Amino acid sequence: MSEITAEQVAHLANLARIDLSPEEIANLTADLGQIVDSVAKVTAVATPDVPATSHPMPLTNVFREDVVVPSLTVEQALSGAPARDGDKFRVPAILDEE
């Protein structure tokens, strides 16, 4: 069993500005004790020959090839625009800036 006491839990709750009832402190003391015990078990098994992992399966990124494909022309893209400024969409200013 871990060495976490109700006084330590109450002290941490006070530091975190969390108002806990005596029942909540008792429950958290038991829960935190189990967590500390579980971490201790994993630490005991983790030897230098066991690599640290964040996932049980190795993760690799899958990227598609960056291939140029036919797209809209400027005229096609701007054909439905309510207003345009040369080759750009014209939109109202939102920050009163030029």
N, C-alpha and C positions, 0 to 999 in steps of 0.2 A: 504494500500500500504506500502511496506517496506521502510526502511530508507536508502537504498543503493543509493549512489550518483555517478554521472559520474566521479567526482574527485577520489572517492574510487576505482572505476574500473580502471581508468587510473593509479593510484598509484600501484595497484596490477599487472597490466600489465607491468609496469616499473620494479617492483621487479622480475617478472618472465621473464624479458628480451623479452617481446612480443611487437612488434610494431603494435599498433592498430590505425586505422583511426578514426576520429570523429564519422563516421557512425557506425563503429563496436563498439565503446564505448557506443554509445546510445543504440544499439541493445542489447549488453550484460548487460547494466544497467537494461533494462526492463526485460530481461530473468532472471537475477539473482534476481530481485525483485519478480518475480513470484515464483521462487524456494523457496525463504525465506518465502513468504506468505504461500505456500503449506506446508512447514515444520511446520510453526506456527499452521496451522489448524490441522495437525496430532498430534502435541504436545498437543493441547487443548483437543483433544478427548482421548488421551492415559492417562487413569487413572490407579491408582495402581492395580485395579482388572483386567485390560486387560494385559495379558502376552505379553512380547516383543517377536516377531517372525521374522525370516529371510525368511520364506517361508509360504505361505498360508496353505499348507498341511503338516502334520508331516512327516518327512523323517526317514526311518529306513533302515539300511543296511541289505541286504539279502545275507547270506553266504551259500555256499553249504557245505555239509559234506566233511571233508577231509578223503577220502577213498583211500587206497592203491589199485592200479589196476596193472595188468600185464604190463610190460614195456619191452624195448629192453635189451638184455644182452650186456655186454661190447663188446663182439666179433661182435654182430650184428651192434651195433652203430659205431664201428670203421672199419667195413668191407669195406666201400667205401672211407675211408680216404686216401689221397695221401701219407701221412707220419704219423707215430705214434711213441710215446715214451712210451713203456709199455702199460699202460691202459689209455693213454691220447692222444689227438690230438697233433701233432707236427706242429707248425706254425713258420714262419720266425719272427725273432726279429724285432721290429719296433722302439725301442728306443736305440739300440746298447747296451743293458744291458744283463747280464746273469741271 
